[in-house]
Amino acid sequence: MRQVAAIMAGGRGERFWPLSRQSRPKQFLRLTGDKTMLQETVARLTPLLDLSDIYVVTGTQYAERVAEQLPELPPENIILEPEGRDTAPCIALTAAYLAHRFPDEDVVLAVLPADHLITKPELFRQTLAGAFALAAAEPVLVTIGMSPSRPETGYGYIKCGEKVPWSGRHFVYRVQRFTEKPDRATAEAFLKEGGYLWNSGMFVWRLSVLRAAFAEHLPEVAAALPALTDLCGGPVEELAKVFRSLPRISIDYGVMEKARNVYVIPGDFGWDDVGTWSALGRLLKADANENVTILSSPTAQQPILFGSKRCIVAGNGRLVAALGVEDLIIVDTDDALLICRRGQEQHLKSVLEQLRREHRTAYL
């Protein structure tokens, strides 16, 4: 049974403004190493899958950037969304494309984000291989959950139900329920109670099982799948028209939280969704004063941090000097400078909303 992975790479990465922009969002940046986050995601998969079985789903505006960063990826493996409509339409388009390309096969599809950090790639591949095997053997929707290490309020949670007998090497649990991002008290209660995992946003299923789930829980998406399948490779305008008719909804809300045949495999492979500047500061190596430096371009200068503590400094070219400051995020780009107290990044959304209201689109 054919196994493929689709990497969702259409997000805007607004929480990493001003380094992340609409023209070059987070997944195309070097934030955690020498490779961009998209390149790292593909590199993690290639020991398990051939490049011919790896797909990247992205917006039309990022097609050239994907091809530039992944020159060995077959061009036909870049699936273009006419517009961003959240993860359920994204996954539906991917399923339609695969059904069009492999009409006689019940492909096993893994859906993975493009912008997550994984520090133990071999353990990741072992877990993903187990998820592939389970999805191939049973008519189930499989997700991978992370063992929580702290009462994180920025992640969704999965409550594990009964342990399911399975011949594979991994523990498998029936999902009892999903909980969206909780408040601090609820997250602390989850950790105290036990039996909860972080929702990683990684899913594996057979196309036939996914279609059945759409039919039961998102019938308007299921109804559009035949047309989407027929239009793949055809007139772009016609496909875009059908795609834009789909509801703007996540796969979590639309399917996973409602379905009864959902199973979770616990993973422990050094995962983080790297959702904020503070999260990145927690993950990268700090100096003796707990400062973290991010050089996001080859021309970026090493900053001078004199008497400063617990700062995150991201440079993109110019020299940055920070003297006697604490707990700041400083991000310098060619046309914008961010200075923010650590832990206040949630207000970045307000900055971007103001830029939109004032039609200062060059900074978005």
N, C-alpha and C positions, 0 to 999 in steps of 0.2 A: 504494500500500500504506500503510495507516494506521500512523503512528508515534506512540508514546506513551511517557511517562516515568513511572515509579513511584518515589516518594521514600520510602525506609524511615525512619520516624520513631518507632519504638517503643522505642528503647533507653533505658536508665536513666541513662547518663552518670555512673557512680559515681566515676570518676577526677576529677570536678570537684566532689566534695563539699567543703564543706557548701553551696556555692551551688546545685549541682545536686542535686535531690531526686527521689524517686519521683513526687511530685506535679507537679514542674516540672523535667524533666531538661534536659540540655545543649542539645538542639536547639531548645528554647523560650526560650533565654537570649540576651541581647545580649552576646556575648563579643568579637566582632571588629569591631563597627561599630554604626550606629544601628538596624539591623534585627536580629531574631533570626536564628539560623543557619538555621532552616527558611525564614524569609522570604527570606533571601539566596539559598538554593538555588532557590526558585521564581523569584525575579527573574532569576537567571542563565539560566533556561530559556525565559522568555516571549518573547524575541526569536526563538527557534527554533521553539517550539511554542505553540499556543493554550492558554489555561488549561483549555479543555475536554478537552485531551489530556494533562493533568498530573494524576496521582493521588498521594495521600498514604496510605501504609499505616501504621497506628498502632494502639495498644491502645485498647480501649473507654474506658479511663479518661481518654484524652487527646482524645477526639472534640471536646468543647466547646472545648478550648484550640486545636486546629487550626482549627476554624471561626472562632474569635475572631481568630487571627493571620492567617488567609487568608480574609477575608470575601468575596472575589470568586471563590473556588474553588467550583465547583458542589458542592452537598452530596453528590450521588451519587458524587463523585470521592474521597470519603474512605472508604477500605477499612479495616474494623475487624477486628483480630485478636482472637479470644476470649481468648488469652493469648500470652505470648512463648515461642516455641519455636525460636528461631534463624532464620537467613536462608533455609534451604531451604523450610520450611513457609510462611514469609512470602511467598516468591516463588511457591510453588505456589498459595496463596490468591489472589494477584494474577492469576496466569494463569487460574485458574478464573473469577474475576470478569470478566476481559476476554473470555473465551470465552463466558460467559453473556450479556454485553452485546453482543458482536459475533460471533454464532455463525457467520456466513458469511465471516469475514475472518481471514486469517493475520497478525495484528497483529505489528508489530515493536516490541518492548518494551525500553526502557532501564531498568535498575534502578540507583538512585543513593542513596548515604547522604545523610541530612539535615543532617549536622553537620560537613562539611568546609569548609575555607577554600580559595578559588580567587581569586587576585589578578589573573588575566588572563582575564576571562570571555569575551571574543571568541574567543581562541584555544581556550578550552574548547568553545565552541559549534562551532567549525570541526572540532575533533577528534571531538566527538559526532556531528556530521553525517556525517563519514566512517565512523564506526562503524555508524550507521544504514544507510548505503548498502551497506556490506559485508554486514551481516546480512540485508538485504533481497535481495541478489543471490546469496548463497551459503548452503548449509546448515551454518553454522558458529556456534560460540559465541564472541563477541567480548568481549574485556576491554581496558581502557585501563591502560597501565602508565606510571609516572612515572620519568624519568631520575634515578637516585640522586645526591645531592650530598654524602652523608656516610655513614659506616658505621652506619646506623640499625638498632638491634636491636628497635625496636618495630613494624616493618612486616614483612609477608611479601614475598618476592621472586619474580620471574618470570624464568626463564632463557629467553632468546630462541633459537629454533632457526633454521631456514632462512628467508631472506627470500622472501616469497610474491609473485609477480607479480600486480599488481592495477591496474586502470585508474584508481583513485582517486588523490588527491593525497598521501595519507599513506603512510608506510612501514608495512608489515604483516609480521609475523613469525609463524610457527608456534610455539606454546608448546612448549618442550621439557620443562619441569617447573616446578612450584610448590614453594617452600620456605617453611615457616612461620617465624615470627620467629627469626632465628639468634642465636647468641652474637656477641660483639664480634669475635673472631678470624675467624669465618666471614664476617661482614658485610664486614670489611676485605678478605678474600680475594676476595669477590664483586666489590668495586669494582676491585681490582687486575686481576682476570681480564677484566672487562668483559662486555658482553652480558647484563647483568641489569637489570631494572626493578623498581621498587617496585610491589606489588600495591595498587591504589587502591580495590578493592572496587566498581568500576563495571563493569557487564556489559550487553551488548546482544545480543538474539537474537530470532528469530521464535518465535511460540508453538509452531508445529509442531516446530521444532528442539529447543526446551526440553522438550516432552513426550517426544520420542524420547530425549533425554538422561536424563530421569527414568526412563523405561522400562528403559534399559540399566543405570543405576547406582544408582537408588533406586526399585526396582519397587514398594515399598509406598506411596511417594508417588504414583507413576503410577497405581496401582490406585485411589487415593482421588480422583483428579482428576475423574472423571465425576460422582461423588456431590457433591463440592464445587461443581462447576459447576451442577448441578441445584438445589442448595440456596441458591445466591446469590439474595438477595431473598426467601427463604422463612423458615421458622421459625429463629430465631437459635439456639435450643437444639440443634436437629438439626445445623446447620452446626458448632457448637462441639464437638459430640460427635465428628464426623468429624475435625475439625481437631486435636483433642487426641489422636487415635490416631496422628498422624504422628510420625515419629522426631524427636527434638530434635537437629538437626545443621545445620551451616552449608553453604551452597551450595559453598563452597570444598572442604571435606572430602568432601561427598556427591557432587559432580558434577565440578567444574572440575579437580581433581587427577587424576581418573580418565579423563576424556574425551580422545579423540584429535583431535577437530575443533575445537580451541581456538586462536584467533588473538589476537594482541595488537597494538594500535596504540599506539606511544609518544606520550605527551603531555608538553607543556612549557608549562603554563599556571599556574604559581605555586600548586601544590597542597600542602596539608598536612592531615592528618586531625585536627589539634588535639587530640591524645589526652590531654595532661596539662597541668597548670599550667605546668610548665617549657617545654613546647612553645609555649604561648601567650605566655610571656615572650620566647621567641626570635622570635616573629612580629610582635609589636607594637612600636611606637616607644618607645624608652627615653630617659630623661633623661641628663644628662652623667655621672651616676654609675651608669648602666646599670640604673636602677630602672624598673620598668614598673608603671603604674597602670591599674586596670580599674574603671570606675564602672558597676556593673551595674544601676543604677536611676536614674531622674531625680532622686531625692532624695539620692543618694550625695554625700558631701562629699569634696573633693580632699584626699588625705592629706598630712600633714606628714612629710617624710623628711629628718631632720637627721643628717648624718654617716653615712648608711646607703648601702650599695652592693649592686648586683645583687640587689635584692629585687623580688618580685612582690607587689603589694598590691591586693586586690580589696575594695572597700567597697560596702555595700548600703544605707547610710543614715547611720550614725554616723561621726563623725570618727575616723580612725585616725592615730596618731602613732608613728613608729618612729625611735628615736634610737640611732645608733652601732651598728647591726646590719648583718650582711652575709649574702648568699646565703640569705635566708629567703623562704618563701611565707606570706603573712598574708592570710587570707580571713575577713572579718567579716560575719556575717549576724545576723538578729534573735535567733536562739536558739542559735547555735553559733559558735565561733571556732576556726579552724585556724591553728596555727603549725607550720611544717614546714621542714626544711632542703631547699633545692633539690636535686632528684635523688632524694629519698626518698619520692616520691609513691606508689611501688608498695606502701608499707605502709598506704595508705588502705584497702585491702581488709581488712586486719586490724582497723582501727577499725570498719568497717561490720559485720564479722562479730561483733565484741564487742557492738556495739549490738543485733544480732539475738539473740545469746545472752541478753542481759540484758533483752530485750523492750522496749527503749527505741525503739519504732518511730516515735515522733513525730519522731525526728531522722534518719530514713532518707529 
